[in-house]
Amino acid sequence: MNKKILFAISFVFALIGFSSCSENKEENEYENWQAKNDHFIDSICSEARLGRDGWTMIRAYNLSDSIVQNDKNSYYIYVQKLVEGDGVRHPEFRDSVRVHYSGHLLPSRSYASGYLFEKSYSSTELNETTDVPKLFGVNGLIVGFSTAVMHMVEGDRWKVVIPYYLGYGSSASGKIPGYSTLIYEMELAKIYKYQVDKNTAWW
């Protein structure tokens, strides 16, 4: 058989093997992922209902007022208040905000501290002197993030746990697999009132 044909066949099989290994690695990375995330939310909910370690729960802003605390754990975000701000007002749905934040997933096979999927600052640690908080429209965020922001005042720094129901749901989003709990550390740096604060520049 022609050497070129043999090389091409070998190359194709190598590609197939590489693809298969990548898929297996991805599956193993997040094995039993939905169950792990459900269990974690149930555990955090138990802590919040008992008021342990400063955990509280906040119902998602887009759910009916008829929802009560005995309903699904995934209807709530879970908050641990790390620093109390000195602001006096909360952002509303059509306002814009600037937020310092980092977001990671639950620990997995390769990420003992959870995969860091997003952050607003450029270095390993936040430097409030040089890092510019990210600008968002409150109504353009995932439900869980919007819910947290609308309960904060300027200067608040919170740890926020968002169940997948209030995050990216059951489908993968970029490098975030479906059924992922999102764990943010976030600080509300500035509120811009809708149709009032026209200049949203940081510096």
Buried (B, 14 or more C-beta within 10 A) or exposed (E): EEEEEEEEEEEEEEEEEEEEEEEEEEEEBBEEBBEBBBEBBEEBBEBBBEEEEEBBBBBBBEBEEEEEEEEEBBBBBBBBBEEEBEBEEBBEEEBBBBBBBBBBBBEBEEBEEBBEBBBBBEEEEBEEEEBBBBBBBBEEBBBBBBBBBBBBBBBBBBBBBBBBBBBBEEEBEEEBBBBBBBBBBBBBBBBBEBEEEEEEEEE
